Amino acid sequence: MWLHSHQGPAILAARLWLEGGSGGDPLGARGAHQLLAACLTRGCGDRDARAMAELVEGLGAALRCDAHEDALVLSLKCASDDASTLLPLLEAMVRRPRLDPDQVDLERDLTLQMLRRNREDPFQLALEQLRPLLYESGPYGHDPLGTEPGVAASDDALLAGLAHSLPDRPAVLVIDGVVDPGLESRLTELVSLPDRPLPAASDGPPPIPGDELAGSGCSVAIAPADTEQLVLMLGRASVPLGHPDDLALRLLDCHLGAGMSSRLFQVMREERGLAYDVGVQHAPRRGASPFVMSLSTGVERGEEACACLLEEWDRMGSVPLSARELDLAVAKFRGQLAHARQTCSQRADRTALLLTHGLPLDFDDQQLEAAAHLTPEAVMASARRWLSRPMLSICGPQPEAEALLSSLPPGWNAASPAP
């Protein structure tokens, strides 16, 4: 349990992280944890869905629960004066969820509707093809929202079993905002957490260097879609947050994808006009974090855009950043960390993330100090070590996607994603 009280508007944010998110979904029930998370806000203890909503919304508060890849996260934001009334809901959601059948059925239907809508988004389709290429059927191989068959198979008995395990899971509670001294002294009475240590960050799916990957070549998968554009996603499973090489990859993320001055934006959009949209994703994970470049382009320029994207990927491990490029990446990284701590909700999120990854609270300061001493050659070496042999996902019209596949250089192998 961690509490940070400071001066400001009389509000506070609470985050309760429970170990084990969508990465713990059973093989035949992908999406079970997100379905459970959605149901936790639909009644707990003596309050059914209506009574719980009236309590929370009647006080102008916000309460939600989401399944992340590594954790279930219960989020509360409320006026400081109402904290003693609302904080006990967090414990009740964990220890006494109702899981009323009609509410479970409603959330299941809503989840299935969302999954069907996602099938209309070419970026979502490309990402769904990429995940199994990177992680096969492992914990990170599917969206936390799940799959339609998996959500449909997550019946009441399965959800009840998962809910029964919640009180025994390692947990971290973070509260940030204006905290009344009386509330601080009563906090352990209001919210009682399991007394179990969190697993170390290395307990997640382990990273595998590119030269140790099984098989040969790189894999590519196609997601056919009736659109007038091609979406390309190029990625690799890399390293967890806190790994010695993670800082270098985060600086590459800033260099390649942060803002209009980023390299991908300048080269692929401004100079060559190849992309409608371009970006980089490197989300923090307890295990092997994904490092992904993505773009959307017109079908008539798909081959040129793909060749350029592959060139930029290879460049990370073959051409060191200039001193100016590295300085700019460090400045962007510093700005990202500062922007992520502006509100009490953001500070609670970041603090909980660090604690659940087994990292010290001054980790961000340590990273900034280390970034000041990182050399371009060290950044390039990290990229060469972890970002070789990427995987490619293509979403777009079938003929153009297949033509793009046939235009790839030797070493690329067509693959079918895991079910």
Secondary structure as UniProt FT lines:
FT   STRAND          2..5
FT   STRAND          11..19
FT   HELIX           22..24
FT   TURN            27..28
FT   TURN            30..31
FT   HELIX           32..40
FT   STRAND          43..44
FT   TURN            45..46
FT   STRAND          47..48
FT   HELIX           49..58
FT   TURN            59..60
FT   STRAND          62..67
FT   STRAND          71..79
FT   HELIX           80..82
FT   HELIX           83..95
FT   HELIX           101..118
FT   TURN            119..120
FT   HELIX           122..135
FT   TURN            136..137
FT   TURN            139..140
FT   TURN            144..145
FT   HELIX           148..153
FT   HELIX           156..165
FT   HELIX           166..168
FT   STRAND          171..177
FT   HELIX           181..190
FT   HELIX           201..203
FT   HELIX           210..212
FT   STRAND          218..224
FT   STRAND          229..237
FT   TURN            241..242
FT   TURN            244..245
FT   HELIX           246..257
FT   TURN            260..261
FT   HELIX           263..264
FT   HELIX           265..271
FT   STRAND          277..281
FT   STRAND          290..298
FT   HELIX           299..301
FT   HELIX           302..316
FT   TURN            317..318
FT   HELIX           323..339
FT   TURN            340..341
FT   HELIX           344..356
FT   TURN            357..358
FT   TURN            361..362
FT   HELIX           363..371
FT   TURN            372..373
FT   HELIX           376..386
FT   STRAND          391..396
FT   HELIX           398..407
FT   TURN            410..411
FT   STRAND          412..414
//
